[in-house]
Amino acid sequence: MARGRKKKHIPERMDACHERWFDAPMLNKGNWRKTCGFPEDCKVFLELGCGKGKFCTQTATDNPDVLYIALERDSSVILSAIEKAHELNIPNLFFINADAQLLDNYFAENEVDRIYINFCDPWSRRNKPKRRLTYRAFLEQYKILLKEHGQIRFKTDNDDLYDFSLEEFKACGFELSELTRDLHNSEWDKDNVRTEFEQKFADQGIGIKRAVATL
């Protein structure tokens, strides 16, 4: 699904919200809590592919004692999320404009409590599964960053990606729970925050798949 037209004046608009993101996030590796002014015992939630920010702004607002880091590689897309967080003045939400493949440059071992993967690209074309964010090579990378009993919370509209991801989670030693192929009609929907894509899929009558994978 297309994410919209390329925005204009991105550098200037990013600079106007500079307190929400970091020029060199690799300098925060192992020190995110201290750098962002949070106690060492606070939880860190990381979202991979935050899109325009509906999910991260709401989730960070609902969890004010959690340090929330949202990552998105498309600068024109993350700009919308950053401007939204800036306008709402959410003190516990920060952003990284980078690719998920570089996560180990930005986070230290055992630094993250929870990872959200919402509606990532299913890479449905032949010979592309290794690019899926739930492919086992990515999962092994996440395992290093996650604390003991850390979680990955995963949502998708795509049946093939869902089935693939469940097998990858199990192959990498994650324990699965809260499995559903119809999230919006499940017991877990009351605490669910819908992303922009999620609402569009739901409006089309597509069932939303969800899983929680715990180390």
Buried (B, 14 or more C-beta within 10 A) or exposed (E): EEBEEEEEEBEEBBEEBEEBBBEEBEEBBBEBBEBBEBEEEBBBBBBBBBBBBBBBBBBBBEBEEBBBBBBBBBBBBBBBBBBBBBEBEBBBBBBBBBEBEBBBEBBBEEBBBBBBBBBBEBBEEEEEBEBBBBBBEBBEBBBBBBBEEBBBBBBBBBEEBBEBBBEBBEEBEBEBEBBBBEBBEBEEBEEBBBBBBBEBBBEEEEBBBBBBBBB
